[in-house]
């Protein structure tokens, strides 16, 4: 039973991911006391960012300039709007998008550099758009150390002597109910040990993540533009991101918006050491792999190639028969192109081991491929296509793969890969060649060569499934990160930041993200919230 007298606090932040940590740091440095409520234990702290790769879409940075990339906020905003497909009435998402492209260099990139963080010395080019309607400039900056280093460093800063007395972090605590009262907000909290209490917050900042950790919420808000909803969905977020607090905000008059906008992935595999039921890993699909449907047919007529339009990949995969698709490739492609999103399988970047990272980049990440072949049921290896087809059929007996069909598909692909450039007429080959014109992509993308080139074997097949990831919608906010009510007015002393706010305004990315707009928007929305609080809650 909760105690009779509620505890009280000036600033309560729910969620100790990047957004919550940055906001707490900014408030504490200004002398404000903060109570951080975190559902996970101390060893798993940091939210989804702890497991994130650490890519950030940033505009007009010195790193871009050093690579000869001329980028401006005006260009970035044009690209953003082209890709977002904003709806009529998306006032706040547009406002946030414009603010972000204007401020991402100074308020995110420069701020992180000042805090001691570093970025890898290359800007990647992702989400180019199927027809050049995405990122017209490379903008994807990768943090050296991944999201793991980011969150652990922020926790370390909060533990410094001058701030430690101002910041209290309560682990393994869940907010079960939220009420508005005369003094602010009353939080009903339960700990993992069964203790229940109430906390009276003068000011409440929600940094509780999105809804995509709940398969039920994903199904309930399935986006109409992503094709039929798959029967089986892997969880690439975390069960804690269940949207429970979103609905509590709605109950006290806050507005939820664009919950049907999501950033999911088409190339998921079951986590070999699952942290929770249905846990999946998101692969970065190999550009040079042959992407087949469950029946063994190449998906087309335009082949699937990553790096151009993730939303389109999801839609087209979900239109296929069956609950899985296949990547068919060889050892050379796998060691050069295979990557798994997140800090857990990018250990050399996470641990900031430059020598090992560049060795893998130059000679192939054999350790990752061998690890997946050993640990993952979704990875198959064989010396011949006939043997590979037999193993694929054994893994998915409900969708057997004919050896003759697999051989035919590979032969047709190899004809294009082996032809003289003047005679090649395959969209996948064209996109591979286009990607390789950008130096960082050339380092991670094989020169087109037939899959059946003997020296490049053995063959590998990867069974892929749909995986949920991030929420693009959420709690609607103004540019001060204040939660808005149903009339569009700011609610007193209530803020939402990071993924809880759809990364800004309840939907800053619209229908499609330019990618890398998640961790960086967590920093941006958190700093804007802290600035508004320190200025007396002034709204913009």
TORLUMMI-910971 format. One record per residue (C-alpha): residue in three letters; x, y, z. Coordinates in pm, whole numbers, plus 32768, in hexadecimal, padded with zeros to 4 digits. Layout:
alaXYZ ...
//
This chain:
unk800080008000 unk8080815F7FB4 unk80DF823980D9 unk7FDB83368150 unk80B684668113 unk814884877FB6 unk82B484DB7F86 unk82FC861A7EC6 unk83FB86947DC9 unk843187C87CF3 unk8495871C7BAD unk843A85B47B65 unk84B885127A25 unk842283C379C6 unk851C82FD78F8 unk869782FC790D unk86E882DC779B unk87A883E276D8 unk868F84E376E3 unk865784BD7859 unk87CC84C578A6 unk881285FA77D4 unk86ED86B5786E unk8759865179CE unk88BD86C07986 unk885288167905 unk876888507A2D unk886287DC7B32 unk897588B77AA5 unk888A89DD7AD6 unk885A897C7C43 unk870988CD7C1E unk86C3878B7CDC unk864D86607C12 unk85B6850C7C5E unk85E484117B43 unk84F382EA7B3A unk857C81C07A74 unk84D1806F7A3C unk86127FAD79FC unk871E7F4D7AF6 unk886A80017B06 unk891F7F017A2A unk88267F31790C unk87F480A67932 unk87E88195780D unk86AF812B7754 unk86BB80BF75E8 unk87E281A975B2 unk88BF80BB767B unk889C7FC07560 unk889780BE7442 unk89A080E17336 unk89BE8256736F unk897C82EA7218 unk890684537206 unk888A852170DF unk893886717102 unk8941879F701F unk8A6388826FC1 unk8B6F87E7709D unk8CE88808707C unk8CF786937034 unk8C1586C06F07 unk8CE787E36E90 unk8E2987196EB0 unk8D8D86126DCD unk8D2687156CCD unk8BB4870E6D24 unk8B0E88606CF8 unk89D988506DD7 unk88F1895D6E58 unk87BA89666F35 unk86F189D26E04 unk876088A26D3C unk872787BB6E64 unk85C988446EA3 unk856C88126D36 unk85E686A96D48 unk853486776E93 unk83E486ED6E0F unk840986236CCE unk843C84E66D95 unk8350852E6EB5 unk821685536DE0 unk818586316EF0 unk800C86326F0D unk7F2B87606F08 unk7F2687F47064 unk8082877770C2 unk80E088CC714B unk81B5885E7272 unk826D874671BB unk82CF884270AF unk833A894071B4 unk8412883C7262 unk84AB87C9711A unk8509892C70C0 unk8596896F721A unk865E882D7212 unk870D886870C6 unk875E89CB7133 unk87E489647289 unk886F88017266 unk89D288797229 unk89EA896A734E unk88FD88CB7448 unk8948875C7408 unk8A918728734F unk8B58884473EC unk8ABE88017542 unk8B2686927533 unk8C8686F074C6 unk8C9D87E375E9 unk8C2D86CD76D3 unk8D5485FC765A unk8CAA85157560 unk8D4684C37410 unk8CC0845372C1 unk8D55836071C8 unk8E13841170B1 unk8D1783CF6F9E unk8BB4843F6F53 unk8AD7832B6ECA unk89C883546DC5 unk888482A76E24 unk871682CC6DBB unk876983656C6B unk8606832A6BF3 unk85A2823D6ADD unk85B8835869E0 unk869984526A93 unk857C84D06B6D unk8629848C6CBC unk877985036D3B unk881985BC6C19 unk895085E16CF3 unk8A0684EB6DD8 unk899E854A6F3D unk89BA840D700E unk8AC48448711A unk8B27831971EE unk8B8683517359 unk8CCE82B173BA unk8C6A81C874D4 unk8B0181937460 unk89CF81E37532 unk8A638115764C unk8B81820A767D unk8A91832F7660 unk89AB82BF7779 unk8AC08243785F unk8B7C838B783A unk8A4184537887 unk8A05838179BD unk8B6D83C57A1F unk8B3D853C79FD unk8A07852F7AD9 unk8AD384777BE0 unk8BDA85897BF6 unk8BF786187D52 unk8B5B876A7D0A unk8A2886CE7C66 unk89FE858D7D29 unk894D863A7E49 unk884E86D07D5A unk87F585957C93 unk874E84647D26 unk872483357C43 unk862282347CAC unk865180EB7BF2 unk85527FD47BC5 unk842C80C17BF4 unk82F580CD7B1A unk81F681E57B04 unk80A881337B04 unk7FC182607B0D unk7FD583D57ACF unk7EEF84E07B5A unk7EE8865A7B3F unk7EB687217C7F unk7ED088877CFD unk8044886C7D46 unk80A787BA7C05 unk809286457BC5 unk8066851A7CA7 unk811E83E07C3C unk80BB828A7CBF unk81F981BA7CBE unk8245804C7CFE unk839F7FBB7D2C unk84107E647CBB unk84197DFC7E2A unk82A27E3D7E48 unk82B87F897F02 unk81B6808A7E94 unk81B781FE7ED8 unk8148834B7E48 unk822684677DD7 unk81A885CB7DB5 unk826486767C9A unk825C87ED7C72 unk82E287BC7B12 unk82D2867A7A47 unk83A786217919 unk834984E4785C unk846F843377B6 unk83CD82DC77BD unk840E826D7657 unk831182077552 unk820F80F8751B unk82C7800A7431 unk83427F287546 unk81E07EA67561 unk817E7DC27443 unk80137DFF74A8 unk80407F777480 unk80EB7F457331 unk7FC57E7572BB unk7EC57F6C7343 unk7F6A808F728C unk7FE77FDE7155 unk804380DB7042 unk7F6B80BC6F0E unk809081076E25 unk81627FDC6E90 unk809A7ECC6DEA unk7FE37DB16E9A unk803B7D867007 unk811B7C537038 unk809A7B45711E unk81EB7B2D71CA unk82AB7C617237 unk83FC7C5972E5 unk84317D5B73F6 unk85587E3D73AA unk85077F3E74B6 unk84C17ECB761C unk83847E5C76D3 unk83A57F8E77B5 unk835180687688 unk81E4800676A4 unk813381567683 unk8095813A77DC unk80F5829C783F unk8080832276F1 unk7F2382B3774C unk7F47834178AA unk7F978491780C unk7E65846E7730 unk7D92842A7866 unk7DF6857978FF unk7DB1863B77BF unk7EF5862676F8 unk7EEA85EA7583 unk7F7A84B574D9 unk7FBF84C97367 unk804483F87245 unk805F82B37308 unk803C820271B9 unk818A82907147 unk82A08197718D unk8408814F712E unk841E7FD6710E unk850C7EF6704E unk84E37DDE6F53 unk86207D1D6FA9 unk86027C967108 unk86807B51719F unk86367AB172ED unk87347B1C73F4 unk880C79E9743F unk881A7A4E75B1 unk86C47AED75D3 unk869D7BE576F0 unk85227BC176E8 unk841D7AF87624 unk841A7B4B74B1 unk855F7C1174C5 unk85EA7C56736A unk87237CEA72CF unk87127DD771A8 unk88087D897092 unk888C7E916FA6 unk882A7DDB6E65 unk894F7D896D81 unk89327E536C41 unk89CD7D3C6B70 unk88F57C216BF7 unk87DE7B876B29 unk86977BCD6BE3 unk85987AB66BB2 unk84377A806C31 unk83C8794D6CF3 unk838A78916BAD unk84EB78CF6B2F unk849679DA6A2D unk85617B186A14 unk84927C396A98 unk844E7D2D697E unk84227DAA687C unk84FD7EB26923 unk85ED7DF36A07 unk860D7E4D6B76 unk87477F116BCF unk87867FAF6D21 unk87F481186D4D unk86E481B46C77 unk858B81946D18 unk855D80BC6E4E unk83E880FC6E57 unk83C680786CF6 unk84907F406D4E unk839C7EF96E6A unk826D7F2C6D8E unk82E87E4F6C76 unk835C7D386D5E unk820B7D396E0F unk815E7D0D6CBF unk820D7BBE6C8C unk81757A6C6CDC unk81EF79CD6E1F unk827E7A596F60 unk83EA7A656EF4 unk84D17ABF6DD4 unk86337A4F6D80 unk87847AEC6D40 unk885F7A136C65 unk89CD7A796C52 unk8B2C79EF6C70 unk8C4179FF6D71 unk8CEF7B2A6CD1 unk8BB27BFE6CCF unk8B5B7B9A6E33 unk8CAE7BF46EC6 unk8CB97D446E14 unk8B4D7DB56E21 unk8A9E7D056F42 unk8A527DE77069 unk89637DD6718E unk88CE7F157215 unk892E7F707376 unk8A4F7F73746D unk8A417E0474CA unk8AC57D86737B unk8BA87EAD7329 unk8C987E707445 unk8DC87F1873AC unk8D07805B7377 unk8C60803B74CB unk8DAF7FFF7579 unk8E59810A74A2 unk8F6180187426 unk8FD980C572EA unk90D77FBC7284 unk8FDE7E9C728F unk8ECD7F6771E6 unk8FA57FCC70BF unk902D7E6A70A3 unk8EC67DE7707F unk8E7A7EFC6F87 unk8FA27EA26EAB unk8FA37D276EC9 unk8E377CD66F1A unk8D817C96705E unk8DB57B1F7063 unk8D767B0A71D9 unk8C147B9471B8 unk8BB97AA8709B unk8C47797B7151 unk8B9379DF728E unk8A4679F571DB unk8A7C78AB7126 unk8AC578097274 unk89BB78AF734C unk8896790B726A unk879B781171E9 unk874C790C70D3 unk88A878EE7035 unk88F377CA6F4C unk8A3477706E93 unk8A7376726D7C unk8B7576296C71 unk8A7576036B59 unk892A76A86B03 unk888375536B06 unk88F675176C6C unk889576796CCA unk873376486C44 unk871275066D0C unk877775B56E4D unk868E76D96E07 unk856C75E66DD4 unk85C875306F13 unk85B576786FD5 unk846876DC6F38 unk83BB75956ED0 unk8272764D6E9F unk831E77146D89 unk840F76216CDE unk851176AE6BEF unk854E75F56AAC unk86BE75C46A57 unk866E760268E8 unk85B37744693C unk86D077C46A15 unk87CD776E6906 unk86FD78256802 unk86E1796368D1 unk88557968691D unk88AD792467B0 unk87D67A466739 unk88747B2E683B unk89D27AB767E3 unk89987AF96672 unk896B7C6766C7 unk8A8C7C7267BE unk8B787BCB66C5 unk8B177C966594 unk8BDF7DB8650E unk8B6B7EFF65A4 unk8ADF7F6E6457 unk89FD7E3B6453 unk898A7E3E65BD unk881A7E9265E5 unk87C07E48674F unk87457F49684A unk87F97EA6696F unk89467EB268B6 unk8907801F685B unk88C2807A69C5 unk89F47FBC6A3E unk8ACE807A6948 unk8A2E81C269B0 unk8A6A817A6B22 unk8BD781236AE2 unk8C17827D6A56 unk8C0D82FF6BBE unk8D5282956C69 unk8CC282196DB7 unk8BC781426CF7 unk8CD680BC6C13 unk8D92803C6D44 unk8C5D7F7A6DB4 unk8BD17F0B6C62 unk8C637DFC6B83 unk8CC07E416A1D unk8BB17D91694E unk8C1A7C2A690C unk8B517AE968CC unk8ADB7A396A07 unk8B5E78F1697E unk8CC6796B6964 unk8D77783C69F6 unk8E7A78F86AC5 unk8D6879BD6B78 unk8CAF78936C0C unk8C1377EB6CC5 unk8AA978586C98 unk89E278EE6DB6 unk886A79196DE2 unk87CB79F16EEE unk865E79D06F4E unk85CE7B2B6F8A unk84967B977044 unk83E87CE27082 unk845E7D9871BB unk83C67EBF7277 unk84AC7FD772E0 unk844E8144731C unk831682187342 unk83068347725F unk81CC83CA730A unk818284107476 unk812385237567 unk80F3867074B6 unk81D987897528 unk822F88EE74CD unk839389697494 unk83CB897F760B unk8378880B7628 unk823D886576EA unk8125876876C9 unk7FF887F97613 unk7E8E87BA766E unk7D73876B757D unk7D4888E07534 unk7EBA890374E0 unk7F1189C2761E unk8040896A76F7 unk7FF388A87833 unk808289397971 unk81DC88B179CB unk81B9877978F4 unk82C3872577F0 unk830A86057703 unk845C85C6765F unk850584C77581 unk843E83A774F2 unk831F83E875E4 unk82DD8525751A unk8311847B73CA unk846E851973DB unk83CB867073D2 unk826C86F673A1 unk81D0859E73A1 unk8253854E7247 unk8383861571D1 unk83DD850B70CD unk828684F07031 unk825683A86F77 unk83C4835D6F35 unk850383B56FEA unk864484256F47 unk86E183317043 unk87CA839D715A unk86BE848D71D3 unk867B83CF7315 unk879B83EE740E unk87E6854C7391 unk867B85B773BB unk86818529751B unk879E86197568 unk86F1873974B4 unk859B87157558 unk863886E276B0 unk870C881B7698 unk85E388E77620 unk851388697745 unk862388BE7840 unk86538A1777A8 unk84DE8A6077BE unk84CE89E87928 unk85F78ABD798B unk85568BE978E4 unk841F8BBD79B0 unk835B8AD778CA unk833C8BD477B0 unk829C8B34767F unk82F38B617513 
//
